Amino acid sequence: MPALAVLGTYVAVVAAVPSSPSWPWAATTASLMILPAALCASVCAWVAWRLCPHPATAWFTAATAMMGVQWPLLLLDPDDAYDSIGTVSSSLVVGTAILLLVWVATRFQLRVAPVPVGVGLGILLLLIPIAWAKAPFDDVWLPSRSVNEVLGVTALVAIGAFVAVAVLRTSTLPVGVGRLAVAAFLWSASTALGVTDLAAHPAWSLLAVAVGLATAILVISVSVDLLLLGMRDKTETVRALERELLQLRDQTRTDVEHLHEVKGTIAGIASASAMISSEPRLSVEERARLTEMLTTESARLSRMFDDQRAGQMDPMADIDQIIRPLVVARRVQGQDVVWYAPTDPITVPADPTAEVVNILLHNAAEHAPGAPVWVYTRDGADPERTELVVVDLGPGIHESHQSQVFQWGWRGSGSRGRGVGLAIAAEAVVAMGGKLRLEQRQRRGTCFVVELPPQSRVRGDRARADDEAVDV
């Protein structure tokens, strides 16, 4: 793309000349292509600096703006633009200024916008060749115009070489240092070829044109690479921020899940502790059940915050040992809950199962206060699976909302919760290899069904008396 842009511009300039251009004119025009190229490069470099404010990019932007700003001003006087002494003197001034900028860039950071700095320097540098042209240096200091040209060309090539070496040794640009060094030397060489008598020969003139256009292409290619690098860095920064936001969201969600579970667990522990200490009418069996609940729930609460258990498998336990303490805790808090334990043991992941049942019981207490709740197991449609059912006789969930109950953050009108409990429960069931669903009921109430993992299948039939007791 940079090559096509430079070649297209050069062809357009040549085609715009009304008369047939001479070989020296073609060579000088090619050497001046660095000026519009530098102007375009300063725009790309400025955008790259805005995207990624690298100190070296700022100085590169200022240098290219300093060169580029001279292009429209030189067109004000075409004769001066193609005069050999004027071209050499202008190039000497610009080359010296670039050499000084390279030296300054190694010692200072540009703490202001680079484009105004470059434009200001470029306008200032234009005044020096104008003053040079008005002064009688040819008659006073040097014997002839040809001597002026020889000395000027020699000095220009030397400055180009010094700039190339300085760029190679000191530049901290993230890309294109070698190309810039080559461009600095080629720029001085193309200008020198364009103003000498060699430009009258077609072969040398074509060489000058090739060198001048190559200089412009190299400068633009460096600026484009800086722009692409800045865009890539900005994209990577945005992606890194997105990843951090996702991690923060996941961490926040995890914290909300823990907080939701901790609140319910602590409420049960507090109620049981208060009842044990202040209720003298408790029987020995009731105190034993409350003590068992306190022990079980305290251990589960401790495991929630045990970082050393991260990545370990959840402990397995019989479902009756998991649910019975939870039911005791809910009863202590005043909820009417009945648990119909299966006749045969069912082994399930302890903590996820406790979390799910606790959420479902809490959900029933919040949305069906005072309504009786039954918890029982049954054989599932899949003979390899057992289903855990939590059913209440509350107002139920409207049919239009049933598809949304497991969405994170969804809550019905009048709900005091945050809309996360059922979503947490559904994810926990899926994580342990099961599925949580809302079962359609013809009569009032809400029925949640937990499809337990296949290895948890009940061995034997549940007592018919339990089945009849919960068939509401």
Residue pairs with C-beta under 8 A, 6 or more apart in sequence:
1 224
2 217
2 220
2 221
2 224
3 217
3 221
5 40
5 220
6 33
6 37
6 213
6 216
6 217
6 220
7 213
9 33
9 36
10 29
10 30
10 33
10 209
10 213
13 29
14 21
14 26
14 29
17 25
21 29
22 200
23 199
23 200
23 201
23 202
23 205
24 194
24 199
24 200
24 205
25 82
26 205
26 209
27 190
27 193
27 194
27 199
27 204
27 205
27 208
27 209
27 212
28 81
28 82
28 87
28 194
28 195
28 199
29 82
29 212
30 190
30 194
30 208
30 209
30 210
30 211
30 212
30 213
31 87
31 187
31 190
31 191
31 193
31 194
31 208
31 211
31 212
31 215
32 71
32 74
32 81
32 87
32 212
33 212
33 213
33 215
33 216
34 67
34 187
34 190
34 212
34 215
34 216
34 219
35 67
35 68
35 70
35 71
35 74
36 68
36 71
36 216
37 68
37 215
37 216
37 217
37 219
37 220
38 64
38 65
38 67
38 68
38 71
38 219
39 64
39 65
39 67
39 68
39 69
39 71
40 68
40 220
40 223
41 64
41 68
41 219
41 220
41 222
41 223
42 61
42 64
42 65
42 68
42 115
42 118
42 223
43 223
44 220
44 223
44 224
44 226
44 227
45 57
45 60
45 61
45 64
45 114
45 223
45 226
45 227
46 61
46 65
46 114
46 115
47 227
47 230
48 57
48 223
48 226
48 227
48 229
48 230
48 231
49 57
49 58
49 61
49 114
49 230
50 230
51 227
51 230
51 231
51 233
51 234
52 229
52 230
52 233
52 234
54 172
54 173
54 174
55 105
55 109
55 110
55 172
56 105
56 171
56 172
56 173
56 174
57 173
57 174
57 226
57 230
58 109
58 110
58 114
59 101
59 102
59 104
59 105
59 110
59 114
60 173
60 180
60 222
60 223
60 226
61 114
61 115
61 118
62 101
62 110
62 114
62 115
62 117
62 118
62 121
63 98
63 101
63 118
64 118
64 219
64 223
65 114
65 115
65 117
65 118
65 119
65 122
66 94
66 97
66 98
66 101
66 118
66 119
66 121
66 122
66 125
67 94
67 98
67 122
68 118
68 122
69 118
69 119
69 122
69 123
70 90
70 94
70 122
70 125
70 126
73 123
73 126
74 80
74 81
74 90
75 81
80 86
80 133
81 87
84 149
84 195
84 196
85 133
85 138
85 145
85 148
85 149
85 152
86 129
86 133
87 191
87 194
87 195
88 148
88 149
88 152
88 153
88 156
88 191
88 195
89 128
89 129
89 132
89 133
89 152
90 125
90 126
90 129
91 156
91 187
91 188
91 191
92 152
92 155
92 156
92 159
93 125
93 128
93 129
94 125
95 156
95 159
95 160
95 163
95 187
95 188
96 159
97 121
97 125
98 163
98 184
99 159
99 162
99 163
99 166
102 163
102 166
102 167
102 170
102 171
103 166
103 170
105 170
105 171
106 170
110 117
137 148
138 144
138 145
138 148
142 148
142 151
149 195
149 196
152 195
153 192
153 195
153 196
156 188
156 191
156 192
157 188
157 189
157 192
159 188
160 184
160 185
160 186
160 187
160 188
160 189
161 185
161 188
163 181
163 184
163 185
163 188
164 181
164 182
164 184
164 185
165 181
167 177
167 180
167 181
167 184
168 177
168 178
168 181
171 177
171 180
171 181
173 180
173 222
173 226
174 226
174 229
175 222
175 225
175 226
175 229
176 221
176 222
176 225
176 226
179 218
179 221
179 222
180 218
180 219
180 222
182 218
183 214
183 215
183 218
183 219
183 222
186 211
186 212
186 214
186 215
186 218
187 212
187 215
189 211
190 208
190 211
190 212
190 215
191 212
193 199
193 204
193 205
193 207
193 208
193 211
194 208
194 212
198 204
198 205
198 208
199 205
199 208
253 408
256 418
256 420
257 420
257 424
258 304
258 305
260 359
260 418
260 420
260 421
260 424
261 304
261 355
261 358
261 359
261 424
262 301
262 304
264 358
264 359
264 362
265 297
265 300
265 301
265 329
265 358
266 301
267 329
267 333
268 293
268 297
268 326
268 329
268 330
268 332
268 333
269 294
269 297
269 298
269 301
269 329
271 329
271 332
271 333
272 290
272 293
272 294
272 328
272 329
272 332
273 294
275 282
275 290
275 332
276 282
276 287
276 290
276 291
276 294
282 290
289 324
289 325
289 328
290 328
290 332
292 324
292 325
292 328
293 324
293 325
293 326
293 328
293 329
293 332
296 321
296 322
296 325
297 325
297 326
297 329
300 350
300 351
300 354
303 309
303 351
304 351
314 349
314 350
314 351
314 352
314 432
315 349
315 350
315 351
316 347
316 348
316 349
316 350
317 347
317 348
317 350
318 345
318 346
318 347
319 341
319 342
319 345
319 346
319 347
319 348
319 353
319 377
319 388
319 456
320 339
320 341
320 342
320 345
320 346
322 348
322 350
322 353
322 354
322 357
323 339
323 341
323 353
323 354
323 357
323 375
324 339
324 341
326 354
326 357
326 358
326 361
327 337
327 338
327 339
327 361
327 375
330 337
330 361
330 365
330 373
331 337
333 365
335 361
335 364
335 365
335 373
336 370
336 371
336 372
336 373
337 361
337 372
337 373
337 374
337 375
338 372
338 373
338 374
338 375
338 469
338 470
339 375
339 376
340 374
340 375
340 376
340 377
340 462
340 463
340 466
340 469
340 470
342 377
342 458
342 460
342 462
343 460
343 461
343 462
343 463
344 458
344 459
344 460
345 459
346 377
346 386
346 452
346 456
346 457
346 458
347 455
347 456
348 432
348 452
348 453
348 456
349 432
349 453
352 428
352 429
352 431
352 432
353 388
353 432
355 424
355 425
355 428
356 425
356 428
356 429
356 436
356 450
357 375
357 388
357 390
359 421
359 422
359 424
359 425
360 390
360 425
360 448
360 450
361 373
361 375
361 390
362 421
363 421
363 422
364 371
364 373
364 390
364 392
364 394
364 446
366 415
366 416
366 417
367 394
367 395
367 412
367 415
367 446
368 392
368 393
368 394
368 395
368 445
368 446
369 394
371 392
371 393
371 394
371 445
372 392
372 393
373 390
373 391
373 392
374 389
374 390
374 391
374 392
374 469
374 470
374 472
375 388
375 389
375 390
376 388
376 389
376 462
376 466
376 467
376 470
377 386
377 387
377 388
377 389
377 458
377 462
378 386
378 387
378 389
378 462
378 467
379 386
379 387
379 458
379 461
380 386
380 387
380 451
382 451
382 454
383 457
384 454
384 457
385 434
385 451
385 452
385 453
385 454
385 456
385 457
386 452
386 456
386 457
386 458
387 449
387 450
387 451
387 452
388 449
388 450
388 452
389 439
389 447
389 448
389 449
389 450
389 470
390 447
390 448
390 450
391 445
391 446
391 447
391 448
391 470
391 472
392 445
392 446
393 444
393 445
393 472
394 444
394 445
394 446
395 444
396 441
396 444
396 445
396 446
397 405
397 412
397 438
397 446
398 412
401 412
402 438
402 440
404 410
405 422
405 438
406 422
406 423
406 426
406 436
406 438
407 419
407 423
408 419
408 420
408 423
409 418
409 419
409 420
409 423
410 419
410 423
411 417
411 418
411 419
422 436
425 436
426 436
429 435
429 436
429 450
429 451
430 436
432 453
433 453
433 454
434 450
434 451
434 452
434 453
435 450
435 451
436 448
436 449
436 450
436 451
437 448
437 449
437 451
438 446
438 447
438 448
438 449
439 447
439 448
439 449
441 447
443 472
445 472
